[in-house]
């Protein structure tokens, strides 16, 4: 039975985890104002982390809304992805995109990320 939860073990929690992804990212995918960076996972499951600052999305309510949308979509699509660590990074223009638009495009984004990761599977298996 497949679990669709989002427990603590599926999150990037400390600075070392984030640093690892920034230094070892093998794949980048763009999603309307957000950049997804993926690095080979150090554990046997996919993990997700966020870097969404006030510089790009001013209101905390909106930052939390975006994170909620990403988390929910990740929760439903995590089983399609290999064992990687992913960071969702807000970039210029993130505040001009509505959370509803993000939700509509996230399924395509996860598929695109999966395709790009499968192309770099040689890199993923050697690390």
N, C-alpha and C positions, 0 to 999 in steps of 0.2 A: 504494500500500500504506500503510495506516495504522500509525503507530508508537505503541505503548502504553508506551513508556519514561517515565522521570521524570528527565530530565537536569537539569543545573544551570540551564539557561535557563528551566525551568518553575517555578522557586522564587523567592520574594521573599527577598532576601538581606540588603539593607542597610537602615539606619534610614530613609533617604529614601523607599524603596519603601513601607515600612509607614506612614510619615507621610502619604504621598500617599493611600493607601487610607482611612485614618482620616478625613482631611479631605474626601475626595471620594466617599465611599460613596453609591451611589444605590439600593442594595438590601440588605436585611437578611433573613436566614432563620434560623429557630430549629431546632435539632436536639438535643433532650434534654441540656441542660446546656452546650450550645455555641451560639455565635452566629456565623453566617457573614456577613461584610461583603464586599460586592463594589463595586468602582469600575471605571470605564472603563479598559481596558488601554492602556498606553503602548507596547505592543509588539504584534506580530501573533499572539500566542498567549496562552492562559490561564495565569496563574501562581498559585501557592499559597504561603501563609505561615502560621505558627502563633504564637499568643500563649497559651501554656498554662503558668501559673505554679504555684508551690508553694502559693499561697494556696488554690487550688481543688482541686488534686490533689497530695496530700502526697508520695507516693513517686515517685521518678524512673522506676522500672520501669513504673509505671502511666501516667505522662505519655508515655513513649516508646511504650507499647502503643497508646494513643489516637492518637498521631501516625502510627504505622504503619498503623492501620486507615483513617484519613483519607487518607493518601498512596495506599494501594492502591486505595481506592474512587475517588479523584480520577484516578488513572492510567487506570482503566478507563472513566471517564465524561468525561474532559476534552474529547473530540471533540464532545460534545453541547452544550458551552457556548460562547458567543461569546468574543471577545477581552476578558477582564476580569482584574483582579487580585483575588484572594480571600484574606481572612484568616479563619482559624478561631480564635475567641476563646473560651476557657474562662470560663464564668460560674458563679454560685452553683448548686450542685447537680451539677456535672460529676463529682465524685468518687463520687456515689451511683449513677451509671449504669455498667453494665458495658460493656466494649469490644464484647462480642458484640451487645448491644442497639443500640449505635451502628452497627455493621456492617449490621444488619438494616434500619435506617431510612435509611441514607445514600443509597440509590438514589432513594428518594422525595424526599429533601432536594435532591439535584442536579436532579431534575425540577422541583421547586418553585422553585428558584433560577433555572433556565432560563426558566420561565414568567414570573416576576417581571421578569427582565431583558428579556424580549421586550416586556413592557408598557412598559418604560422605554427602548425602543430609540431613541426620539427623543432622549433625553438622551445615550445612548451615542454616537450618530453625530455629535452637535454638539460633543463635547469632543475 
